[in-house]
Amino acid sequence: MVVYALRRLCQAVPVLLGVSLVVVLAAHLVPGSPGESFVGEKGTPEKIRELNEALGWYDPLPVQWVRYVWGALHGDLGRSFASRRPVVDELGERIPATVELALAAALIAVPLGIGAGVAAALAHRFPWSLLDHGLSALALAGISFPVFWLGLLLQIYVYPAQQRLGPLSVLEPVTGLYVLDAALAGDAALLADAALHLALPAVALATIPLAIIARMTRASMREVLAQDYIRTARAKGLGRVRVALRHALRNALVPVVTVSGVQLAALLGGAVLTETVFQWPGLGTYIVRAAQKKDLPALQGAVLVVAVVFVLANLAVDLAYAWLDPRIRAGGGGGPAAARGGGGAGGAR
């Protein structure tokens, strides 16, 4: 398992290098230059050119790319044009907020999505088919509702939730995860305040991933439950629910792991709409602010962080595949499709 993980990690290095190259190239596709963004509209051409030369804007692109990668490896992503602070420091302040929100949304979406999908797959016979149709309709509605619209409705009809804490609450961050920090501080009132401010954006953010995971789980479970080894297990006298949970669920989870990993990576990459509606000071609002102010170093750093999150999420998905089906890490499984299609007989044993 360790060898497989190291091999997949080595394969991720060229991807990150490619992303860093795209980040550097994209900076030259944006109208203007760093000097213009730094001094604003009132800057003179001489001052703009001086700043561009100081930033190495006129150096060849390969030189700029190597310099950017070298700085990133040493924790230097430049300084924000808007705040004049290191981008790494600003990202360090923003990322914990997004991580807390994404983890809360994942804790809602993944268990409920898998549970709803399994229940819908088992409830296809009358009269339980009404449950299947009802859950499928709710999943379709969850995918269809815009996040910003749902977030506004929650704030209007449930309770208003802005920022991470109320205006009168004071918390000394330790981990950056306010709910955890409040629990560590042993302050029940502060914990309740942090949890209330986290609940609504987490619910709004979890709606679409929950619906997608539920639909994928339902489809995968229906496919696995139609396999021969499931019918063999049923013929031996095992109950339908027991067969589904003990023999079918593990094989059905392979495509679900893919969807869950991608959705979690998207959440960690910055939930722009949700964070904007709830004024959540995370990576999503940081990206919006950097784009509005043409803050090139901040935008480049945020995009690079998002790319790293997606690469790590794909690595976690690959490791989950290897755990679900050992043939994948042995090189003989042919990927997730083979694990879903032919691995049933072993599960029945």
N, C-alpha and C positions, 0 to 999 in steps of 0.2 A: 504493500500500500504506500509506503514511504517513497519507494522508487518511482511508482506511478505518479505520485504527487510532484516529485522533483522534475520528472519528465514533462508534465503538463505545465509546471511553472516556467521551465526553460522555454517552452513553446510560446509562453505569454510575453517574453521579453521583446521579440521582434514586433509584436503588436503594439506594445507601449512605445517603442522607438518610432514606429510608423505614425502613431497618434501625435507624438511630439513634433514630428516633421510637418504634419498637417497643421498643427497649431501655429507653427512658425510661418508656414506658407500663407495660411489664412489671414495673418496679420497684415500681409502686403496686399490682400484683396480688398480690405476695408478702405474706403475713401479717407484720405488724410494720412497723417503720420503721427508717431508718438509725440513729437515736438509740438504739433498743433493741438493735440489733445491735452498736453501738459500745460501750455501757456494760455490756451483758450483763443478766442477770436481777436483779442487785442494784441497778440504777440506779433512782433516784427519778423519779416522773413529771415533777417540775420540771426535773431534769437532762436527761431525755430530750427534753422540749419545747424546752429551751434549745439542745441540740445540733441538733435538727431545724430550728429557726429559723436557726441558724448555717449549716446546709447548704442552706438554701433549700427544704426539703421541703414547706413550706406555700405556696410560690409557685404561680401558675397553671402548668399543664402546658406551654403554649407557651413560657413564660419559661424553665422548666427545660430544655426541649428545645433552645432557642436557646443557652442557657448551656453545655449539654453539648457541642453541636456546635462552638461557639466554642472551648471548652477542648480538644476533640479535635483541631481544626485546629492548635492551638498546642502539641500534645504533652502536654496535661494531661488525664488520665483519672481524676483524683482520687487519694485515698490509701486504701490497704488498711486496713480496720478491724482485721485480725488482726495485721499487722506494722507498721502506722503508716508504711509506706514508700510512695512514689509507685508507682502501678500500672504506669506506663510502664517504670520501672526493673525491676520484677519480671518483666514480660512480656519485656523485653529479655534477661533472664537465661534465661528458659524457652524462648523461641522457637527459638534455635539448636539446642537439643537435639531439638526436634520436627522441625525442618528436616532435620537430619542423619539422623534415623530415617526420615523420609518419603522422602528422596532415596535412601537405601539400599534401602528397600522398592520404590520405583519402578524402580530399576535392576535389581531382580530380577523384578518383575512384568511390566513392559512388554515387554522383549525376549523373555523366555521365553513370555509369554502370546501375543504375536503369532506367534512361531515355532511354538508348539504348535498354534495355530489354523490356520496355513497348512498345516502338516504333516497335520493331521487332515482339512482340506478336500481335499487332494490324494490322501489315502489312503483313498478311499471304495470302491475296487475291490478285490475279493478277489485275493490274500491280504492286501493292505495294509489292508483294511478292519478287520482286527484292531487295527491301530495307531489307526485312527479311533475305534473303540469303547473302546480302552484309554485314550486321551487324554480322551475325553468322560467316561468314568467317573471319572478322576482330577480333572477339572474339577468335576464334580458333588460329589465328596468334598471338594474344597477349599472350595467354597461352604458345605457342610453343617457342617464342623468349626467349633465355637466357638473364637474366638481365645484366650480365657482357658484353655480346656482344652488346646489345642495348645501354648500357651506353657508351661503347667505340665509337659506331657509332655517338651518340649524341655529344660527345666531338670532334670528327673528323670533322663532317659535319655541326654542328650547331655553337658551340663555346666551347673552353676548359673551364671547370669549376672544380677547385680543392679547397678543404678546404671550409670554410664558408664565407670567405671574401677575397678580393684581397690583395696582399702583402703590398700595400700602405694605406689600410684602417685601421683605429683604432676605436674601439668601446668599451665603458665601459659597460659590461653586467649588466643588472638589473634583468631581468627575465630569462636570458639564452637563450631566443628565439630571435635570432639576428634581424629578420625582425620586430618583435614587439619592440625591444629595439631601433632600428634605427628610427622607427616611433615615439616612445616616445621622442627621442632626437630631432626630427624635422629636421633631416638632410636628404634632398632629395637624395643627391648623395650617401650617405651611405645606405639608404633604397634601392635604385636601385641596388647597388652592392650586398647587402645581398639577394635581391630577385632573381637576375640573378644567383648567386651561388646556390640558393635553387631550382630553377626551373627545371634544367635538372635532378638532382638526384631524385626529386619528380616525374617527368614524368616517368623516368625509373622504379622507385619503384612502381608506380601506375599501370603499364601496366598489370601485371598478376592479381591483385585484381580486376581491372576494368573489365577484360575479364570474370573472374569467376562470378562476381556479375551480369554482363549483361546476361550471359547464365542462371544463376539461376533465375533471374527475368523473363526472357522470358519463361522458362519452367513453373514457378509457375503461371504467368499470363495466359498462355494458358490453364492450368488446371482449374483455377478459372473461366475464361471466358466461360468454357463449363458447368458450374453449372446451375441448374434449375432457381435459383433466378436471375441470369444474364439474362436469356432468358425472365423471367417475366418482368424485368425492361425494356428490349428492346421492349417487346410487349406493354408496356404502352406508348411507343412513345419517350422514351429517346434516345438521340444520342449515338453512339457507344463509342466515346471518353469520353463523360460525364459519362456513365455507368462504363467505365474502371477506370477512375480517382476517382469517388466518391464511388463506390460500390465494385469494384474488387481489387483495388490496396491495400487497407488496409489488406485484407485477404491474398493477395499474398505476402505481405512483411514479413510474419512470417518466412518462411525459408530463405528469403533474410537477415533478421536480424541476423540469425545464421551465415551465411557465412560472412557477413560484420564484425560481432564481432570477429570471428576467424581471419580474415585477418588483422584487425586493431591490434589485440593482437600480431600477428606475426610481424607486422611492428614495433610496440613498443618494441618487444622483441629483436630487433637489426637486421637490414637489413645488414647482413654480406657482401654479394657480392656488393651491391650498395655502401655501405660506403667504402669498400675497393677500388673499381674502382674510386670513386670520392674523395678518401682520406678524407672522412667525419669523424671528430673526435667524433664519437658517441659510443654507447654501442656495436655495431657489431665489430668495429675495436678494441675495448677494449678486447672483448672476444678472437679475433684472436691473439692479442698480448700476452694475458695471457696464451693461449694454447701453443704458440710457445716458450715462456720462462718458461713453466711449473710453472707459478705463481699460486700456488694452492689457496691461500686466495682470490686473485682477481677473479679467475675462479669460485670459490664457491659462492662468493658474486654476481657475474653477473648472474649465473644460478638461484640463489634464487630470484633476481629481476625479471628475465624473468618469473619465476613461479608465482610470485605475480601478474604480469601484466596479465597473462592468467587467473588466478582466478578472478581478478577484471573484466576482459572482459566478462567472463562467467556470472558473477553476473549482469553486465549491460545488457547482452542479456536476462537473465531471467526477469529483470525488464521491458525490452522492450516488452517481451511476455505478461507480466501482463497488460501493458498499451494497447497493441493491442487487447487482449481478456481478459476481467475481470474474465472470468470463470477460468482461470488458477490460479490466486491468490486466488480464492475462493475454489480451490481444486476440482472443478467439471468438468474441461475442458479436462483432460486427456493429456495435453501437447500440443506441437505445431501441431501435426498431427490432433488433433481434431479441433483446431482453424482453420486449413486450410481447413478441410473437411466439417464441419457442421455448421460453423458460418455465412453462406452466407445470410440466410433469414433475419437476423437482420440487415445486412448491406443494404439490399434492402429497408428496411423501412426508 
